[in-house]
Amino acid sequence: MPTFTPLQEETNIQKLIKDTFDADLPLSGDWGYSKEKSTIIDSLHQGMPLPQLQHMLTTIRAHIEMNITQEAENRYGGINANEKAREESKSDVGIFNKVTYEITGIKEDLYNAFIKEYKEGYGKEVFDLNAHFQRRKEATLTRKVIHYFEVSHIQ
C-alpha cells in the first residue's frame, strides 16, 4: 500500500484552503495529525453541523495528500471519507475530537477509465454492471486515518 506524506505545517491553513478550494472556513491550527497539531475550528457556519465541517476538512486533507501533492502517475481520484469512530476529550488545554475516517480512492487514470466505461456502457445489454463495480472495488485503495480537531471555541 502506498504511503502518503503528512502535509507540512502551515502558517495559515484557512488561507491555503481558501486559495486552493475556494472555501472560506473558520479555522486555524494545523492539519490534525496529532492532538498537539489539531485543526482548530473557530466557529460554525449557521446550520452546518460540526461532523459535516470535520468531514469536509478531512476530505480536503485527503485530496491534498493523495492528489494535489502527487506526481501525475501517483494521483488518486474518486476520493471519499467515511467516519468510523469519534472520541471527545477535555483537558486544561481545550476540548478535542479524535475522529477516525476510512479514506478510499482509485488511481486517477484508472478512475477516469472506470467513469468513461460506465458512461459508455450503462444501459447497454453487453455491459456487465456487476463486473464493472467488482473491478472498481478491487482497484480501490482504503486507508484508515485519524484527524484531531480542537473544538473549544464552539462548545
ABEGO torsion letter per residue (X at the ends): XBBBBBBBBBABAAAAAAAAAGBBBBBBEBAGABAAABBBBABBBBGBBAAAAAAAAAAAAAAAAAAAABBAAABBBGBBBBBABBBBBBBAAEBBBBBBBBBBBBBAAAAAAAAAAAAAABGBAABBAAAAAAAAAAABBBBBBBBBBBAAAAX
